[in-house]
Amino acid sequence: MGCNRNCGLITGAVIGAVLAVLGGILMPVGDMLIQKTIKKEAVLEEGTIAFKNWVKTGTEVYRQFWIFDVQNPEEVAVNSSRIKVKQKGPYTYRVRYLAKANITQDPETHTVSFLQPNGAIFEPSLSVGTENDTFTVLNLAVAAAPHLYPNSFIQGVLNSLIKKSKSSMFQRRTLKELLWGYQDPFLNLVPYPISTTVGVFYPYNNTLDGVYKVYNGKDDISKVAIIDTYKGKKSIYAVFGAEINLKGIPVYRFILPSNAFASPLQNPDNHCFCTEKVISKNCTLYGVLDIGKCKEGKPVYISLPHFLHASPEIAEPIEGLSPNEEEHSTYLDVEPITGFTLRFAKRLQVNLLVKPARKIEALKHLKQHYIVPILWLNETATIGDEKAKMFRHQVTGKINLLGLVEIILLSVGVGMFIVFMISYCACRSKRVN
């Protein structure tokens, strides 16, 4: 009888030990199997689930615009006053609904290159008005003239055309005209062949954006879909911000660091964005990047909305700005196991530099340079409820279930081993006594 009881206790302890060992083994082995399965389907290559959803996204991507409506155009043009602006928006378009084109894999660098066809569909239900809403904004052609043609004689000729077309420093334009293009009356009078259509994003529809080069995740799944280069140049990067929960899915939030818009003295990588030594105070100002080289020499600057994280001197001549981190920062919410971006908000502001020009009457009364905000945009997308549910079921649900099984096996196994061993030792002790 004693032997049977002791044998039963030892058997129970052995079973407990086996369960504990099995639970311990499942941890690395299970994680390895999950990583292998996920890597197989999450890389951007022909035949994977990720590739199919990446080529043509099933998630709706929206681009919202807020326009800076100038309230005191005459005061600025005549007295060089502070520019009073009032933002109006959002005006929303659906974008990135077309499939990527010219997809090319590079197995050596583990990257995939592609072009993104551009298209924008206005969404009235997500907008505060229509595409025909009008605003007082900087005259893009007049403001750019002295930058494109610094010669005094040519500026004198251009001044006569500006006056003849009754153009001024500011103009009234509809949303549609400002974004996608309009025939400029001043440029229409220029006697030699130039593009006479002006718009912040002209040309856009039926054009291709890129070339983008992103990592396919083949060698490192955590880098999947992260942009390596854009048009052959290094892209702006993001840094880890926080761990948050998105629709029941743990994600890592990556944010655009203020260093991305730092001066070349703070961030040498930005040296190519500093071309105007006077305006940038010998490249010491921060918060704006001169992208004129990408815009055929036009004085276009990008920044975070409302000049968030910019030098105070840049925003000082502008009245009506109120930058805040929550509304104006850029971020990506990335699921850390698969590397999928489940939500993002790309927020950027488009500005135009305007400076005094003695030969151009519309600009000759200015006593200072202005980096004038035209608009800011928020391009955003979030995983839908159905896809989030599917993701929880197929990825995080299985991982959580496996983790629960591992913990139960380990806990039950260790508990059984301890209880049965204590009981066995107690029985042996009684027999000895």
C-alpha positions in Angstrom: 0.0 0.0 0.0 2.8 2.4 1.0 4.7 1.5 -2.2 1.7 2.2 -4.3 1.1 5.6 -2.6 4.8 6.6 -2.9 4.9 5.5 -6.6 1.8 7.5 -7.2 3.4 10.6 -5.6 6.6 10.1 -7.6 4.6 9.7 -10.8 2.7 12.9 -10.0 5.9 14.8 -9.4 7.4 13.4 -12.7 4.3 14.5 -14.6 4.5 17.9 -13.0 8.1 18.2 -14.0 7.3 17.1 -17.6 4.6 19.7 -17.8 6.9 22.4 -16.5 9.6 21.4 -18.9 7.1 21.4 -21.8 5.8 24.8 -20.8 9.4 26.1 -20.7 10.3 24.5 -24.0 7.1 26.0 -25.6 8.3 29.5 -24.8 11.3 29.7 -27.2 10.0 27.0 -29.6 6.5 28.6 -29.8 7.9 32.1 -30.3 10.2 30.7 -33.0 7.4 29.0 -34.8 5.2 32.2 -34.7 8.1 34.3 -35.9 8.7 31.9 -38.8 5.0 31.9 -39.8 4.7 35.7 -39.5 7.9 36.3 -41.4 6.6 34.1 -44.2 3.4 36.1 -44.6 4.6 39.5 -43.6 7.4 40.1 -46.1 6.7 42.2 -49.2 7.2 39.6 -51.9 4.9 38.0 -54.4 2.5 35.5 -52.9 2.3 36.8 -49.3 -0.7 38.3 -47.6 1.3 41.4 -46.8 2.3 42.0 -50.4 -1.3 41.7 -51.7 -2.5 44.3 -49.2 0.5 46.5 -49.8 0.2 46.7 -53.6 -3.3 48.2 -53.3 -4.2 49.1 -49.8 -7.7 48.1 -48.6 -7.6 50.8 -45.9 -8.9 54.2 -46.9 -6.3 56.9 -46.8 -7.4 60.5 -46.4 -5.6 63.8 -46.9 -7.0 66.7 -44.9 -6.1 70.3 -45.7 -6.3 73.4 -43.6 -5.9 76.6 -45.5 -4.3 79.8 -43.9 -6.7 82.6 -44.9 -4.9 85.9 -44.7 -7.1 88.5 -42.8 -5.0 91.7 -43.5 -3.6 91.6 -47.0 -3.5 95.3 -47.6 -1.8 96.1 -44.3 1.0 93.6 -45.1 1.6 94.7 -48.7 1.6 98.4 -47.8 3.0 98.6 -44.3 4.9 95.3 -44.0 2.7 94.4 -41.0 2.5 91.0 -39.3 0.5 88.6 -41.4 -2.8 87.7 -39.6 -4.0 84.2 -40.6 -7.0 82.1 -39.8 -6.9 78.4 -40.6 -10.0 77.0 -42.3 -10.6 73.3 -42.7 -10.5 70.4 -42.9 -11.1 69.8 -46.6 -10.7 66.1 -47.1 -9.7 64.0 -50.1 -9.3 60.3 -50.5 -5.9 59.4 -51.8 -3.6 56.4 -52.4 -6.4 54.3 -53.7 -4.6 53.3 -56.9 -2.3 50.2 -57.0 1.4 50.7 -56.9 3.3 50.6 -60.2 6.7 49.5 -61.5 7.3 47.2 -58.5 10.9 45.9 -58.6 12.5 43.7 -56.0 16.2 44.0 -55.1 17.3 40.8 -53.4 20.8 42.1 -52.5 19.5 45.1 -50.4 16.3 43.4 -49.4 14.3 46.4 -50.8 11.4 46.8 -53.2 11.1 49.9 -55.4 7.8 51.3 -56.8 5.9 54.3 -58.1 2.7 55.6 -56.4 0.0 56.8 -58.9 -1.5 60.0 -57.6 -5.2 60.6 -57.4 -7.5 62.6 -55.1 -11.2 62.3 -54.7 -13.0 65.1 -52.7 -15.0 63.9 -49.8 -17.8 66.4 -49.0 -19.1 64.6 -46.0 -15.6 64.9 -44.3 -15.1 68.5 -45.2 -16.3 71.8 -43.8 -17.2 73.2 -47.2 -16.8 72.7 -51.0 -13.9 72.8 -53.4 -15.3 76.2 -54.5 -14.7 77.8 -51.1 -12.4 80.8 -51.5 -9.5 82.1 -49.5 -7.0 85.1 -49.4 -3.6 83.5 -49.9 -0.2 84.6 -51.1 0.1 85.1 -54.8 2.4 82.1 -55.6 3.6 83.4 -59.0 4.3 87.0 -57.8 6.1 85.8 -54.6 8.3 83.4 -56.5 9.3 85.9 -59.3 12.3 87.6 -57.5 13.7 84.2 -56.5 13.5 82.8 -60.0 14.6 86.0 -61.7 17.0 87.9 -59.4 18.3 90.2 -62.3 17.0 93.8 -61.8 16.3 94.4 -65.5 14.2 91.2 -65.8 12.4 92.1 -62.6 11.5 95.4 -64.1 10.0 93.7 -67.1 8.1 91.3 -64.9 6.8 94.2 -62.8 5.1 95.7 -65.9 3.4 92.3 -66.5 2.3 92.0 -62.9 0.7 95.5 -63.0 -0.9 94.8 -66.4 -2.5 91.6 -65.1 -3.6 93.5 -62.0 -1.9 90.9 -59.8 -0.8 91.8 -56.3 1.0 90.2 -53.3 -2.1 88.4 -52.3 -5.0 86.8 -54.3 -8.4 85.2 -53.9 -8.4 81.5 -54.9 -10.8 78.6 -54.5 -9.7 75.5 -52.7 -9.6 73.5 -56.0 -7.5 76.2 -57.7 -5.0 76.5 -54.9 -4.4 72.8 -54.5 -4.6 71.5 -58.1 -3.8 74.4 -60.3 -5.1 77.5 -62.1 -4.1 79.7 -65.0 -2.1 82.6 -63.6 -3.0 85.9 -65.2 0.5 87.3 -64.7 2.3 84.3 -66.2 -0.1 84.3 -69.1 1.5 87.6 -70.2 5.1 86.4 -70.2 6.2 86.5 -73.8 8.3 83.3 -73.8 7.2 79.7 -73.3 6.8 78.8 -69.6 4.2 76.8 -67.6 1.4 79.2 -66.8 -0.5 76.8 -64.5 0.2 77.3 -60.8 -1.0 75.2 -57.8 0.5 73.9 -54.6 0.3 70.3 -55.8 0.1 70.9 -59.5 0.4 68.6 -61.4 -1.1 65.8 -59.3 -3.9 63.7 -60.8 -2.7 61.1 -63.3 0.9 61.6 -62.3 3.3 59.2 -60.5 5.1 59.8 -57.2 8.4 58.3 -56.5 10.6 56.3 -56.9 10.1 55.0 -53.4 12.4 52.3 -52.1 11.2 50.4 -49.0 12.5 47.4 -47.1 10.7 44.2 -47.9 11.5 42.6 -44.5 13.2 39.6 -45.9 16.2 40.0 -43.7 14.6 41.9 -40.8 10.9 41.8 -40.4 10.9 44.8 -38.1 11.9 47.0 -41.1 9.1 45.8 -43.4 7.7 48.7 -45.5 10.0 51.3 -43.9 11.1 53.8 -46.5 14.8 53.6 -47.3 15.0 56.3 -50.0 12.7 58.6 -51.9 13.7 59.8 -55.3 17.1 58.4 -54.6 17.6 60.4 -51.4 17.5 59.4 -47.8 14.1 59.8 -46.2 13.1 61.5 -43.0 13.1 59.0 -40.1 11.1 58.3 -37.0 12.0 57.4 -33.5 10.3 55.3 -30.8 7.8 57.4 -28.8 5.6 55.1 -26.7 3.7 51.8 -26.5 0.0 52.2 -26.8 -3.2 50.1 -27.5 -5.0 50.4 -30.9 -8.3 48.6 -31.1 -7.1 45.9 -28.7 -3.7 45.6 -30.5 -0.5 46.6 -28.7 1.5 48.9 -31.0 4.7 51.0 -30.8 4.2 54.6 -31.7 7.1 56.1 -33.7 7.2 59.9 -34.0 9.0 62.3 -36.3 11.8 63.9 -34.1 12.3 67.6 -33.9 15.9 66.8 -35.1 14.5 66.0 -38.5 13.9 69.8 -38.9 17.0 70.9 -37.0 19.4 73.4 -38.3 22.6 72.1 -40.1 24.5 73.0 -37.0 22.4 70.6 -34.9 21.9 68.0 -37.6 24.6 68.0 -40.4 22.3 65.8 -42.6 20.2 68.9 -43.2 22.9 71.0 -44.8 21.4 70.6 -48.2 18.2 72.2 -47.0 19.9 75.5 -46.2 20.4 77.7 -49.3 19.4 81.2 -48.1 22.1 82.2 -45.7 20.6 85.5 -44.8 17.1 84.2 -44.1 18.3 81.2 -42.2 20.8 83.5 -40.2 23.7 81.6 -41.6 21.9 78.2 -41.2 21.2 78.6 -37.5 17.4 78.7 -37.7 15.5 75.4 -37.3 12.0 74.1 -37.9 11.8 74.6 -41.7 13.4 72.8 -44.6 14.1 74.5 -48.0 12.9 72.1 -50.7 13.4 74.6 -53.6 15.8 72.2 -55.4 12.9 69.8 -55.7 10.5 72.6 -56.9 12.5 74.0 -59.8 14.0 76.8 -57.7 10.7 78.0 -56.3 11.1 79.2 -52.6 9.1 76.4 -51.0 9.7 75.5 -47.4 8.2 72.6 -45.4 7.7 72.5 -41.7 5.5 70.9 -39.1 2.0 72.6 -38.9 1.9 76.0 -37.2 5.7 75.9 -37.2 5.7 73.3 -34.4 9.3 73.0 -33.0 10.5 75.9 -35.2 12.7 78.8 -34.2 10.6 81.6 -32.6 11.9 84.1 -35.3 10.2 82.1 -38.0 6.7 82.3 -36.6 7.1 85.8 -35.1 5.9 87.7 -38.2 2.8 85.5 -38.4 -0.2 86.1 -36.1 -2.8 83.4 -35.5 -0.7 80.3 -35.1 -1.1 77.9 -32.2 1.2 74.8 -32.5 0.5 71.8 -30.3 2.1 68.4 -30.2 -1.2 66.4 -30.3 -2.7 67.9 -33.4 0.5 68.8 -35.4 3.0 66.0 -34.8 3.7 63.1 -37.3 3.5 59.5 -36.1 3.3 55.9 -37.1 1.7 53.1 -35.0 3.5 49.9 -35.8 2.6 46.4 -34.6 6.0 45.1 -33.3 5.6 41.4 -34.2 4.7 41.8 -37.8 6.1 45.3 -38.4 2.8 46.4 -40.0 1.8 50.0 -39.8 -1.7 50.0 -38.5 -2.2 53.7 -38.2 -0.3 56.8 -39.3 -0.7 60.6 -39.4 1.7 62.5 -41.7 1.4 66.2 -40.9 3.3 68.8 -42.9 2.9 72.5 -43.7 3.7 74.1 -47.0 5.2 77.6 -46.8 6.5 80.1 -49.4 9.3 82.5 -48.8 8.6 86.1 -49.9 11.1 88.9 -49.6 11.3 92.6 -50.6 11.9 93.3 -54.3 12.7 96.9 -55.1 11.8 96.5 -58.8 8.5 94.7 -58.2 5.9 97.2 -57.0 3.7 94.5 -55.3 6.7 93.6 -53.0 8.7 96.8 -52.8 7.1 98.0 -49.5 8.1 94.9 -47.6 10.7 95.6 -44.9 11.3 92.0 -43.9 11.3 88.4 -45.2 8.3 86.3 -44.5 8.0 82.5 -44.6 4.3 82.5 -45.3 2.2 79.5 -44.4 -0.1 78.5 -47.2 -1.7 75.3 -45.8 -1.0 72.3 -43.7 -2.1 68.7 -44.4 -2.8 65.6 -42.4 -2.5 62.4 -44.4 -4.0 59.7 -42.3 -5.2 56.1 -42.2 -6.3 53.7 -39.5 -6.9 49.9 -39.6 -10.6 49.3 -39.9 -12.6 47.5 -37.2 -13.1 44.4 -39.3 -9.4 44.2 -40.2 -8.4 44.9 -36.6 -10.7 42.0 -35.5 -9.1 39.7 -38.0 -5.6 40.8 -37.0 -6.4 40.2 -33.3 -7.8 36.7 -34.2 -5.0 35.6 -36.6 -2.0 37.2 -34.9 -2.3 38.7 -31.4 -5.0 36.2 -30.4 -2.9 33.2 -31.3 0.1 34.7 -29.6 -1.8 35.4 -26.5 -3.3 31.9 -26.5 0.1 30.3 -26.9 1.4 32.5 -24.1 -1.5 31.5 -21.9 -0.9 27.8 -22.6 2.8 28.2 -21.8 2.0 29.9 -18.4 -0.6 27.3 -17.5 1.7 24.3 -18.3 4.6 25.9 -16.5 2.5 26.9 -13.4 0.5 23.6 -13.2 3.7 21.6 -13.8 5.7 23.4 -11.1 2.8 23.3 -8.7 2.3 19.6 -9.2 6.0 18.8 -8.8 6.2 20.8 -5.5 3.0 19.4 -4.0 3.8 15.7 -4.9 7.4 16.0 -3.8 6.4 17.5 -0.5 3.8 14.8 0.0 6.3 12.1 -0.9 8.9 13.5 1.5 6.2 13.7 4.2 5.3 10.0 3.7 8.9 9.0 3.8 9.4 10.9 7.0 6.4 9.2 8.7 7.7 5.8 7.7 11.1 6.5 9.2 9.5 7.7 12.4 
